[in-house]
Amino acid sequence: MAELVIYNTLTRREEPFVPREPGKVYMYACGLTPQAPAHVGHMRGVVVMDIVQRWLEQLGYEVHFVQNFTDIDDKIIRRAQEEGITTAQVAEKYSKMYIEDALALGVRLPHFVKVTENMDAIIEMVQRLVEDGYAYSVDGDVYFEVKKFPEYGKLSGRSVEEMLAGARIEVDERKRNPEDFALWKSAKPGEPAWDSPWGKGRPGWHIECSALSLKYLGPSFDIHAGGMDLIFPHHENEIAQSEAYLHCQQPFARYWLHWGPVRLRQEKMSKSTGVVVPIRELRQQYEPAVIRYFLLMVHYRTPLEFSYERLDEAKAALERIRTAYQRGQAYLREHGDTDTDSLVAEPYLQQFRAAMNHDFNTAQALAAVFEVVRELNTRLNAPELSAQSNTAAIQGLLDALRWMMETVLGVSLSVPAAAQSELVEQLMHHIIAWRQELRSRKLYDLADRIRDELKTMGILLEDTPQGTTWRMGERVQ
């Protein structure tokens, strides 16, 4: 296997990727709290992890990818009250929408796990932390005592004092220290609750991901991922409680991968601030493949500024790639089957592989894609090249382009049916106008030839006193 290098947030440097088990990768990503429609920022993480999984599989790994749904939360409870339905119905409604949006963007779904279906594992983990002296209970609530974990802050690189200064921490005089965080919350009247050794309640946010990732992937799994906004406090707290639970005998996770935020007018896209572009609305304006391409235009760790101008750039770039691909296919249909010359594409494939092996750098990978497009257009515009050798080279370039775009980057090279239909309408409008001009010049033979050739393609022209119309019919051989 080629050497893959990943930037590890924990060590703050790029490191060669060495999995826990040879040939297998176990990875976890913090998922959605499903209480509203997903926005573009949510989809960036989904697409990033899809790219990570696709590339790991291309390197020969068997990938086990788990992602959670936090299907019980204060926000879900509020949404249920607003909509007059249960918290379970809220979570189911917005989880389903999220999955539909992800599938539309070409994402292959991970193994989704729900918090409410894994309460036993969560309660067991909290109970062990209490028994081992890392946590304490107060009036039905359970808190992790941060001072009992000396390495607290190693992910974010900040001291407890710095983190306290930069964080909003709820004042609770019952806590031993201001920085201690909740593992279990006692039930409030009318809220969903589960039985526990400390009374009815529900888990705190941080413990959920620790318990689920350890249950489904085991300790020292390979990749733990999430947005950069989760580094503190969520992932910092996950490390503390997980490694305390494991008695610090092994790391909770080996590599920490974080993607940058999507920004709108320089603000992070977030439901809490209302600065969002719902992915459902955007899908009505742009083809999903264009949205996916837009999300891949910069390296995943770089903040991505959302704008319709950038989306239009993505649309134009994808159209250029697709046009070259379609021209190549048409050339092969005209010149017949031939052997494949894969050597002509090899330099660009090497460039592409190097980009993906360097921390999944899709921006550089797309640069290699455009090198293939350039070479393809050069050969399609060079009639002096021998047909046989050129055809073999074009076949090799098309194979490379299809592997890069569809297999690895997950961006379809096929033009959607709706777009094709619109294009055909525009084209036929022009053909009918050109044919009418030929007839006005009394060039009837040429006008009839256009009609007859279209008929062989299954396109029927009908001349009437009101003008010429067209419709699809049977192909005539």
ZICORUR-V810950 format. One record per pair of residues at least 24 apart in sequence whose C-alpha atoms are under 10 Angstrom apart, sorted by sequence separation. I is the first residue (numbers start at 1). J is the second residue. D is the distance in Angstrom with one decimal. If there is no record, write none. Layout:
# ZICORUR-V810950
i = (I;I)
j = (J;J)
d = (D;D)
This chain:
# ZICORUR-V810950
i = (71;181;182;183;219;290;291;293;294;347;348;373;452;27;70;181;182;183;209;210;231;286;289;290;293;347;372;373;376;27;69;181;209;231;282;286;289;290;345;346;372;206;207;210;211;219;231;290;345;348;25;88;206;210;214;224;225;230;287;290;344;372;373;147;205;206;209;210;213;220;223;224;228;229;230;277;286;289;290;372;432;145;146;147;206;207;208;210;211;219;220;221;222;223;224;225;226;227;228;229;345;371;25;143;144;145;146;206;207;210;211;219;220;221;222;223;224;225;226;227;228;229;344;345;369;370;428;436;24;25;143;144;145;146;147;205;206;210;214;219;220;221;222;223;224;225;226;227;228;229;369;372;436;23;24;141;142;143;144;145;146;147;205;206;209;210;219;220;221;222;223;224;225;226;227;228;262;368;369;428;435;23;141;143;145;146;207;211;218;219;220;221;222;223;224;225;226;227;26;31;32;33;34;35;139;144;145;146;206;207;210;218;219;220;227;268;369;432;433;23;24;25;26;27;28;29;30;31;32;33;34;35;138;143;144;145;217;268;269;368;369;432;23;24;25;26;27;28;29;30;31;32;33;34;35;137;138;143;144;145;266;268;269;432;23;24;25;26;27;28;29;30;31;32;33;34;35;137;138;142;143;144;214;266;267;268;366;432;22;23;24;25;26;27;28;29;30;31;32;33;34;35;36;136;142;143;144;213;214;229;260;261;266;267;365;366;429;22;23;24;25;26;27;28;30;33;35;36;136;142;143;144;213;259;260;261;262;263;264;265;266;365;429;33;34;35;141;142;143;259;260;261;262;263;264;265;428;429;19;33;34;35;67;68;71;72;73;141;142;143;210;258;259;260;261;262;263;264;265;428;33;35;36;66;67;68;69;70;71;72;141;142;257;258;259;260;261;262;263;264;365;366;428;35;65;66;67;68;69;70;71;72;136;140;141;142;257;258;259;260;261;262;263;365;34;35;65;66;67;68;69;70;71;135;137;140;141;259;328;425;64;65;66;67;68;69;70;71;135;136;137;139;140;141;362;63;64;65;66;67;68;69;135;136;137;138;139;140;325;362;135;137;138;321;324;325;328;341;344;345;349;317;321;324;327;328;331;338;339;340;341;344;345;348;320;323;324;327;338;339;340;341;342;343;344;345;346;4;321;322;324;325;328;337;338;340;341;342;344;345;346;349;353;4;35;46;50;181;321;324;325;328;335;336;338;339;340;341;342;344;345;348;349;352;356;34;46;54;317;320;321;324;327;335;338;339;340;341;342;343;344;345;348;35;36;54;129;323;337;338;339;340;341;342;343;345;346;349;4;35;36;43;46;47;53;182;321;335;336;337;338;340;341;342;345;349;3;34;35;37;38;42;46;50;51;127;140;142;181;324;331;335;339;340;341;342;344;345;1;2;34;35;36;37;38;50;51;53;126;127;140;141;180;334;338;339;340;342;1;2;33;34;35;36;37;43;47;49;50;125;126;140;141;183;301;332;337;340;341;342;1;32;34;35;36;37;38;39;43;46;47;48;49;50;139;140;141;300;301;331;332;340;1;34;35;37;38;42;47;49;50;123;138;139;140;141;299;300;301;331;332;33;34;36;37;38;46;47;49;122;123;137;140;141;142;143;299;300;32;33;34;36;39;43;46;122;141;142;299;300;332;32;34;38;46;141;144;298;299;300;328;331;332;34;37;38;43;46;297;298;299;331;167;168;296;297;298;299;329;32;166;167;296;297;298;299;328;329;295;296;297;328;295;296;297;298;127;163;164;293;296;297;325;328;329;126;127;163;296;297;328;123;126;127;123;124;325;326;123;124;227;228;293;325;120;123;156;158;227;324;325;119;120;123;156;157;228;119;120;155;156;325;119;126;155;156;324;325;116;153;155;123;153;156;157;322;122;123;153;155;156;321;29;31;122;126;155;28;31;122;125;153;154;155;27;28;31;119;125;153;119;123;152;153;155;321;122;123;125;126;151;152;154;155;116;122;125;153;154;115;116;121;122;124;152;153;318;326;115;122;123;151;152;325;326;119;121;122;125;151;152;325;326;115;118;121;122;149;150;322;323;120;121;146;149;322;323;116;119;148;149;151;321;322;323;115;118;119;121;122;144;318;322;114;115;118;121;146;149;318;319;145;146;149;318;115;144;145;148;319;115;118;144;114;113;149;113;144;155;257;113;87;88;87;111;86;134;135;134;135;134;133;134;129;132;293;77;129;132;296;77;77;126;129;130;132;296;125;128;129;293;74;125;128;129;292;293;127;128;129;292;293;72;73;126;292;293;72;125;291;292;72;125;289;290;289;290;288;289;288;289;289;289;289;287;288;73;287;72;73;72;73;74;287;72;73;287;72;70;70;69;70;68;69;68;67;10;11;12;10;11;12;68;9;10;11;12;67;68;9;10;11;66;67;8;9;10;66;9;65;66;65;66;64;65;64;64;65;66;67;65;105;49;104;48;49;102;30;31;48;101;105;30;101;104;29;45;46;100;28;45;98;45;98;101;105;106;30;44;97;104;105;106;28;29;104;105;28;42;103;104;105;107;27;28;41;102;105;106;26;101;105;28;104;105;27;28;26;27;102;26;25;26;28;26;27;28;29;30;31;26;27;28;29;30;31;25;26;27;28;29;30;31;25;26;27;28;29;30;75;24;25;26;27;28;29;20;20;21;30;19;20;21;19;20;19;20;18;19;30;17;30;17;49;48;49;48;45;45;8;44;45;8;9;44;45;6;44;45;44;9;41;42;43;41;42;10;40;41;9;40;41;39;40;41;28;10;27;26;27;29;41;42;27;28;29;41;42;27;29;40;41;39;40;41;39;38;39;20;38;20;37;19;36;41;43;18;19;35;39;40;41;42;43;17;18;39;40;41;42;17;38;39;40;41;38;39;40;15;37;38;39;40;37;38;39;40;36;37;38;39;40;10;37;39;10;11;12;37;48;10;11;47;51;8;9;10;47;8;9;10;44;48;7;8;9;43;44;47;48;6;7;8;9;43;47;6;7;8;44;45;6;7;40;44;48;49;43;44;48;47;48;41;40;45;44;44;41;41;40;7;59;58;55;59;56;106;55;56;55;108;106;107;52;56;106;107;51;55;105;106;105;106;52;105;52;51;51;51;48;48;17;16;16;17;15;16;14;15;14;4;5;58;4;58;2;3;4;5;6;7;8;57;2;4;5;6;7;55;56;4;5;6;7;54;55;3;4;5;6;54;55;2;3;4;5;53;54;4;51;52;54;51;52;50;51;50;51;50;48;47;47)
j = (95;205;206;207;243;314;315;317;318;371;372;397;476;52;95;206;207;208;234;235;256;311;314;315;318;372;397;398;401;53;95;207;235;257;308;312;315;316;371;372;398;233;234;237;238;246;258;317;372;375;53;116;234;238;242;252;253;258;315;318;372;400;401;176;234;235;238;239;242;249;252;253;257;258;259;306;315;318;319;401;461;175;176;177;236;237;238;240;241;249;250;251;252;253;254;255;256;257;258;259;375;401;56;174;175;176;177;237;238;241;242;250;251;252;253;254;255;256;257;258;259;260;375;376;400;401;459;467;56;57;175;176;177;178;179;237;238;242;246;251;252;253;254;255;256;257;258;259;260;261;401;404;468;56;57;174;175;176;177;178;179;180;238;239;242;243;252;253;254;255;256;257;258;259;260;261;295;401;402;461;468;57;175;177;179;180;241;245;252;253;254;255;256;257;258;259;260;261;61;66;67;68;69;70;174;179;180;181;241;242;245;253;254;255;262;303;404;467;468;59;60;61;62;63;64;65;66;67;68;69;70;71;174;179;180;181;253;304;305;404;405;468;60;61;62;63;64;65;66;67;68;69;70;71;72;174;175;180;181;182;303;305;306;469;61;62;63;64;65;66;67;68;69;70;71;72;73;175;176;180;181;182;252;304;305;306;404;470;61;62;63;64;65;66;67;68;69;70;71;72;73;74;75;175;181;182;183;252;253;268;299;300;305;306;404;405;468;62;63;64;65;66;67;68;70;73;75;76;176;182;183;184;253;299;300;301;302;303;304;305;306;405;469;74;75;76;182;183;184;300;301;302;303;304;305;306;469;470;61;75;76;77;109;110;113;114;115;183;184;185;252;300;301;302;303;304;305;306;307;470;76;78;79;109;110;111;112;113;114;115;184;185;300;301;302;303;304;305;306;307;408;409;471;79;109;110;111;112;113;114;115;116;180;184;185;186;301;302;303;304;305;306;307;409;79;80;110;111;112;113;114;115;116;180;182;185;186;304;373;470;110;111;112;113;114;115;116;117;181;182;183;185;186;187;408;110;111;112;113;114;115;116;182;183;184;185;186;187;372;409;183;185;186;369;372;373;376;389;392;393;397;366;370;373;376;377;380;387;388;389;390;393;394;397;370;373;374;377;388;389;390;391;392;393;394;395;396;55;372;373;375;376;379;388;389;391;392;393;395;396;397;400;404;56;87;98;102;233;373;376;377;380;387;388;390;391;392;393;394;396;397;400;401;404;408;87;99;107;370;373;374;377;380;388;391;392;393;394;395;396;397;398;401;89;90;108;183;377;391;392;393;394;395;396;397;399;400;403;59;90;91;98;101;102;108;237;376;390;391;392;393;395;396;397;400;404;59;90;91;93;94;98;102;106;107;183;196;198;237;380;387;391;395;396;397;398;400;401;58;59;91;92;93;94;95;107;108;110;183;184;197;198;237;391;395;396;397;399;59;60;91;92;93;94;95;101;105;107;108;183;184;198;199;241;359;390;395;398;399;400;60;91;93;94;95;96;97;98;102;105;106;107;108;109;198;199;200;359;360;390;391;399;61;94;95;97;98;102;107;109;110;183;198;199;200;201;359;360;361;391;392;94;95;97;98;99;107;108;110;183;184;198;201;202;203;204;360;361;94;95;96;98;101;105;108;184;203;204;361;362;394;95;97;101;109;204;207;361;362;363;391;394;395;98;101;102;107;110;361;362;363;395;232;233;361;362;363;364;394;98;232;233;362;363;364;365;394;395;362;363;364;395;363;364;365;366;196;232;233;362;365;366;394;397;398;196;197;233;366;367;398;194;197;198;195;196;397;398;196;197;300;301;366;398;194;197;230;232;301;398;399;194;195;198;231;232;303;195;196;231;232;401;196;203;232;233;401;402;194;231;233;202;232;235;236;401;202;203;233;235;236;401;110;112;203;207;236;110;113;204;207;235;236;237;110;111;114;202;208;236;203;207;236;237;239;405;207;208;210;211;236;237;239;240;202;208;211;239;240;202;203;208;209;211;239;240;405;413;203;210;211;239;240;413;414;208;210;211;214;240;241;414;415;205;208;211;212;239;240;412;413;211;212;237;240;413;414;208;211;240;241;243;413;414;415;208;211;212;214;215;237;411;415;208;209;212;215;240;243;412;413;240;241;244;413;211;240;241;244;415;212;215;241;212;212;248;213;244;256;359;216;191;192;192;216;192;240;241;241;244;244;244;245;241;244;405;190;242;245;409;191;192;241;244;245;247;411;241;244;245;409;191;242;245;246;409;410;245;246;247;410;411;191;192;245;411;412;192;245;411;412;193;246;410;411;411;412;411;412;412;413;414;415;416;415;416;202;416;202;203;203;204;205;418;204;205;419;205;205;208;208;209;208;209;209;209;153;154;155;154;155;156;212;154;155;156;157;212;213;155;156;157;212;213;155;156;157;213;157;213;216;216;217;216;217;217;222;223;224;225;224;279;225;280;225;226;279;208;209;226;279;283;209;280;283;209;225;226;280;209;226;279;227;280;283;287;288;213;227;280;287;288;289;212;213;288;289;213;227;288;289;290;292;213;214;227;288;291;292;213;288;292;216;292;293;216;217;216;217;292;217;217;218;221;220;221;222;223;224;225;221;222;223;224;225;226;221;222;223;224;225;226;227;222;223;224;225;226;227;272;222;223;224;225;226;227;219;220;221;230;220;221;222;221;222;222;223;222;223;234;222;235;223;257;258;259;259;258;259;223;259;260;224;225;260;261;223;261;262;262;228;260;261;262;261;262;231;261;262;231;262;263;262;263;264;253;236;253;253;254;256;268;269;255;256;257;269;270;256;258;269;270;269;270;271;270;270;271;253;271;254;271;254;271;276;278;254;255;271;275;276;277;278;279;254;255;276;277;278;279;255;276;277;278;279;277;278;279;255;277;278;279;280;278;279;280;281;278;279;280;281;282;253;280;282;254;255;256;281;292;255;256;292;296;254;255;256;293;255;256;257;291;295;255;256;257;291;292;295;296;255;256;257;258;292;296;256;257;258;294;295;257;258;291;295;299;300;295;296;300;300;301;295;295;300;300;304;304;306;306;301;353;353;353;357;356;406;356;357;357;410;409;410;356;360;410;411;356;360;410;411;411;412;359;412;360;360;361;362;360;362;357;357;358;359;358;359;358;359;359;353;354;407;354;408;353;354;355;356;357;358;359;408;354;356;357;358;359;407;408;357;358;359;360;407;408;357;358;359;360;408;409;357;358;359;360;408;409;360;407;408;410;408;409;408;409;409;410;410;409;409;410)
d = (8.6;9.6;8.1;5.8;9.1;6.0;8.3;8.8;9.6;9.5;6.5;8.3;9.3;9.9;9.8;8.6;8.5;8.7;9.1;9.2;9.3;8.1;9.4;5.4;7.5;9.4;6.5;9.1;9.7;9.0;7.6;9.9;9.0;9.8;9.8;8.9;8.7;9.0;9.3;9.8;8.5;8.5;9.2;9.2;9.3;7.9;7.9;9.0;7.0;9.7;9.1;9.1;5.7;5.7;8.4;9.2;9.9;8.3;8.5;7.0;9.4;7.8;7.9;9.8;7.9;7.7;7.3;8.0;9.9;10.0;10.0;6.2;8.7;8.6;9.9;9.0;8.2;8.4;9.3;6.8;8.5;8.7;9.7;8.3;9.2;8.2;8.9;9.8;9.7;9.9;6.5;8.6;9.2;6.3;7.7;8.4;8.4;8.3;5.1;9.0;8.6;9.9;8.0;9.8;9.5;7.5;8.0;6.4;6.7;7.7;8.0;7.4;5.3;7.1;5.9;6.2;6.3;5.8;6.7;5.1;5.8;8.3;8.9;9.6;8.7;9.2;9.5;9.1;9.2;9.3;7.4;9.7;7.4;9.4;8.7;9.8;5.9;6.0;10.0;7.2;4.9;5.1;5.0;4.8;5.0;4.6;5.1;4.9;5.7;7.8;6.6;9.9;8.4;9.8;9.4;9.7;9.4;8.9;9.8;9.6;6.6;8.2;9.6;9.6;9.6;9.6;5.5;4.5;6.3;5.9;5.9;6.2;5.6;6.5;6.2;7.0;9.1;9.6;9.8;9.8;9.5;9.7;9.8;9.8;8.0;5.4;7.4;9.9;8.8;6.9;5.8;8.5;8.5;6.8;8.5;8.0;9.2;6.8;9.9;9.3;8.7;8.8;7.0;9.6;8.9;9.1;5.1;7.8;8.7;8.4;9.7;9.4;9.3;9.2;9.9;9.0;7.0;9.3;9.0;9.2;8.6;6.4;8.6;7.7;8.5;8.0;8.9;5.5;7.1;6.0;7.1;8.4;6.9;9.9;5.5;7.4;10.0;9.5;9.6;9.0;7.7;6.9;6.9;5.1;6.2;6.1;6.3;5.8;6.7;6.0;4.9;5.3;4.8;6.4;9.5;9.7;8.0;6.1;5.5;9.3;9.8;9.0;9.0;8.0;4.9;4.7;4.8;4.8;5.0;4.9;5.0;6.1;5.5;6.3;6.1;8.8;9.0;9.3;10.0;9.8;5.3;6.4;8.2;9.6;9.0;9.9;8.6;8.7;8.4;6.2;5.9;6.1;6.1;6.4;5.7;7.3;8.1;7.2;8.4;7.9;9.3;9.8;9.3;9.0;8.4;4.4;6.4;9.4;9.4;9.6;8.8;9.0;7.2;10.0;8.3;8.6;9.8;9.6;8.8;7.7;8.1;8.1;8.6;8.3;8.9;7.5;6.6;8.8;9.1;5.8;5.4;9.5;9.4;8.7;6.2;8.3;9.1;7.0;8.8;7.6;8.9;9.6;9.2;9.9;8.9;5.2;7.2;5.4;7.1;5.2;4.7;7.8;5.9;6.0;6.1;7.8;9.3;9.3;9.5;8.2;7.2;8.8;9.2;9.4;9.7;9.1;9.9;7.7;4.9;8.9;8.6;8.0;4.5;5.2;5.0;4.7;4.7;5.3;8.5;7.9;7.6;8.9;8.2;9.4;6.3;8.3;6.9;8.8;6.3;7.2;5.4;6.7;9.6;6.6;7.3;4.5;6.3;5.8;5.8;7.3;9.9;9.0;9.9;6.4;8.9;5.6;6.2;5.5;6.2;6.3;6.0;6.9;10.0;7.9;4.8;8.4;8.7;9.9;7.9;7.0;8.5;6.4;9.0;8.9;9.9;8.5;5.4;4.7;5.0;4.8;5.0;5.6;6.6;9.0;9.6;6.9;5.2;9.8;9.9;9.7;8.1;6.1;6.0;6.3;5.7;6.6;8.1;9.4;9.5;9.8;9.4;9.5;5.0;9.0;9.8;9.8;8.0;8.7;7.2;8.8;7.2;9.1;9.2;9.5;8.7;9.9;7.7;8.3;9.9;7.9;8.3;9.9;9.5;8.2;9.4;7.9;7.3;8.0;9.4;8.0;9.7;10.0;7.4;6.2;9.0;8.3;7.7;10.0;8.6;9.1;8.9;6.2;9.1;9.3;9.1;9.3;8.6;8.4;7.2;8.8;9.9;8.5;8.1;8.0;8.7;9.7;9.0;9.7;9.2;9.2;9.8;8.2;9.3;9.5;8.8;8.0;4.9;6.9;9.9;6.3;9.0;7.0;9.3;8.9;9.0;9.9;9.8;9.4;6.3;6.8;9.2;7.1;7.5;9.5;9.8;8.1;4.5;4.8;9.1;7.0;5.4;8.5;9.1;7.7;9.3;10.0;10.0;9.9;9.1;8.2;9.4;6.4;7.7;8.3;6.7;5.4;6.5;7.8;8.0;7.6;7.1;8.9;9.6;9.9;8.5;9.0;9.5;9.6;8.3;5.9;8.7;8.0;6.9;4.5;9.1;8.8;8.4;9.5;8.7;6.2;9.0;8.8;10.0;7.9;9.0;10.0;10.0;10.0;8.5;8.7;9.6;5.6;5.1;7.2;6.5;8.2;9.0;7.3;6.2;9.2;7.9;9.0;7.0;8.8;8.7;9.8;9.2;7.9;8.0;8.8;10.0;7.2;7.9;5.4;8.3;9.7;9.8;8.9;9.5;6.9;5.1;9.2;8.9;6.1;9.1;5.9;9.6;9.3;6.6;10.0;8.7;7.1;9.5;9.9;8.1;8.9;9.0;8.2;5.9;9.5;7.8;7.7;8.3;6.0;8.8;8.2;7.8;8.9;6.5;9.4;7.6;4.9;8.7;9.0;9.4;9.8;9.2;9.9;9.9;8.1;7.0;9.8;7.9;6.0;9.0;9.8;7.7;9.2;7.0;9.3;8.3;9.6;9.6;8.0;8.0;5.8;9.7;8.9;9.9;10.0;6.5;8.9;8.9;5.0;8.3;6.8;5.9;9.6;6.4;9.9;8.5;9.2;8.8;9.0;7.8;8.2;8.7;7.8;9.3;7.8;9.0;8.8;5.4;9.1;7.0;9.6;7.3;9.2;9.2;9.1;8.4;7.4;7.7;9.4;9.2;9.2;7.7;7.3;9.3;8.4;8.9;9.3;9.6;8.5;9.4;9.2;9.5;9.0;5.3;7.8;7.9;7.9;9.0;8.0;8.9;9.6;9.8;7.9;5.9;8.8;9.0;8.5;7.5;8.0;9.5;9.6;9.6;9.5;9.4;6.8;5.6;9.6;8.6;10.0;8.8;6.7;4.9;8.2;8.7;8.4;9.9;8.2;5.7;5.1;8.5;9.8;6.5;8.3;9.4;6.4;8.8;7.8;9.8;9.9;9.4;9.5;9.1;8.0;10.0;9.7;9.4;7.5;9.6;8.7;7.9;9.9;7.8;8.4;8.3;9.7;7.0;9.6;9.8;9.3;9.2;9.4;9.1;9.4;6.8;9.8;9.9;8.3;9.4;6.5;9.8;8.4;9.9;9.6;9.1;9.1;9.8;7.9;9.9;9.9;6.2;9.9;9.6;9.4;9.1;7.0;6.5;7.8;9.4;8.9;8.2;8.8;9.8;8.5;9.3;9.9;9.9;9.1;8.6;8.8;9.8;9.8;9.5;7.9;9.3;7.7;7.0;8.7;9.4;8.7;7.3;7.8;6.0;9.2;9.4;9.7;8.1;9.9;7.6;9.6;9.9;9.5;9.8;8.5;9.6;6.3;8.2;9.3;7.0;8.7;8.2;9.3;6.9;9.7;8.7;9.1;9.9;7.9;9.0;10.0;9.2;6.4;6.6;9.2;9.5;9.9;9.6;9.1;9.1;8.8;8.0;8.7;10.0;8.6;8.8;8.3;8.8;9.2;6.1;7.5;8.7;8.8;9.8;5.3;9.9;7.6;9.7;9.2;9.5;9.8;8.8;6.1;7.6;9.7;8.9;8.9;9.1;9.5;7.5;8.6;6.3;5.5;10.0;9.7;9.1;9.2;8.3;9.8;7.8;7.3;9.5;6.5;8.4;9.5;9.2;9.4;8.9;8.9;7.6;9.3;8.5;7.3;7.2;7.6;8.7;9.4;9.0;9.6;8.8;7.0;8.2;9.3;8.8;9.2;8.6;8.8;7.7;9.1;7.2;8.5;7.6;9.5;9.5;9.9;8.7;9.6;9.0;9.1;9.6;8.0;9.7;9.3;9.6;9.0;8.0;9.9;7.1;9.5;8.4;7.6;8.6;9.6;9.8;9.2;8.2;8.2;7.4;8.4;8.9;7.2;9.7;9.1;9.9;9.0;9.5;5.9;8.4;9.3;8.7;6.9;9.6;8.9;8.9;9.8;9.8;9.8;8.2;6.8;10.0;9.6;8.7;7.0;9.8;8.2;7.1;9.7;9.9;9.7;9.9;8.4;8.2;5.6;9.5;9.0;6.5;9.6;8.9;9.7;9.7;9.5;9.7;10.0;8.8;8.1;8.2;8.9;8.8;8.6;10.0;9.9;9.9;7.8;9.2;9.3;8.1;7.8;9.7;8.8;8.7;9.5;7.3;9.0;10.0;8.6;8.7;6.9;7.7;9.4;7.6;9.8;4.8;9.8;9.1;8.9;8.7;6.7;7.6;9.3;8.8;8.4;9.7;8.0;8.4;7.4;9.6;9.9;7.5;9.5;7.9;9.3;8.7;8.0;10.0;9.3;9.8;9.6;10.0;9.9;8.1;10.0;9.8;9.2;9.5;9.8;9.1;9.9;7.1;9.2;6.9;7.1;8.7;8.8;8.8;9.6;9.6;8.8;7.1;9.2;7.0;9.4;8.6;8.9;8.0;9.4;9.2;8.8;9.3;5.1;7.6;9.2;8.8;6.2;6.2;6.4;9.1;9.5;8.4;8.9;9.4;8.4;9.6;9.3;9.6;7.4;8.0;9.6;8.9;6.0;9.3;9.6;9.5;9.9;8.0;9.3;7.5;10.0;6.2;9.7;8.8;8.3;9.2;6.4;8.4;8.2;8.1;9.6;5.4;5.6;6.3;5.9;6.6;8.0;7.8;5.2;4.5;5.0;4.6;5.5;9.9;6.1;6.6;5.8;6.2;5.6;8.3;10.0;9.2;7.9;8.9;7.7;8.7;9.1;9.7;7.1;9.2;8.8;9.5;6.6;9.0;8.1;6.2;5.8;9.9;8.3;8.8;9.6;8.9;9.4;9.8;9.7;9.7;9.5;7.7;8.8;6.7;9.3;8.1;8.7;9.9;9.8;8.7;8.9;9.9;8.1;9.8;7.5;9.5;9.2;9.1;9.5;6.5;8.7;9.7;9.8;5.1;8.7;7.2;8.0;9.7;9.5;9.8;9.3;9.9;8.9;9.7;9.8;10.0;8.4;8.9;9.3;9.9;9.1;6.0;9.0;9.9;9.6;7.8;7.5;7.9;9.5;9.7;8.2;9.9;8.2;9.8;8.9;8.2;9.3;8.2;8.2;8.0;9.8;9.0;9.3;9.8;9.6;7.4;8.3;9.4;7.7;9.4;9.5;6.1;6.0;9.0;8.7;8.4;9.0;5.4;6.2;8.8;8.7;4.0;5.3;8.9;9.8;5.9;4.7;9.1;6.5;6.1;7.8;10.0;9.5;7.8;7.8;9.0;8.3;9.6;7.7;8.9;8.6;8.7;9.5;10.0;9.8;7.1;8.8;7.2;9.2;8.5;7.4;6.0;9.8;5.3;5.2;8.8;9.7;8.3;8.1;5.1;6.2;9.4;8.4;7.5;8.0;7.9;7.9;6.1;7.2;8.7;8.2;9.0;6.9;8.5;9.6;9.4;7.9;8.9;8.8;6.1;9.5;9.8;8.4;8.6;6.7;9.7;9.8;9.5;8.9;8.6;8.3;9.1;9.1;9.3;8.6;9.2;9.8;9.9;9.3;9.3;9.7;9.5;7.3;9.4;8.4;9.3;9.5;7.6;9.0;9.7;6.1;9.9;9.4;7.8;8.5;7.2;8.5;8.3;9.1;9.9;6.8;7.7;10.0;8.7;8.8;9.5;9.7;9.6;9.5;9.7;9.8;9.6;8.8;9.2;7.9;9.7;10.0;8.8;8.8;7.7;8.9;9.3;9.9;9.1;8.1;8.8;9.6;9.3;9.2;8.0;5.9;6.8;6.2;9.0;9.7;4.5;5.3;4.5;9.6;7.5;6.2;6.7;6.4;5.4;7.7;5.7;8.6;7.7;8.9;7.2;8.4;9.3;7.8;8.6;9.8;9.2;8.4;6.8;9.6;9.3;6.2;8.7;7.6;8.4;9.8;9.3;9.1)
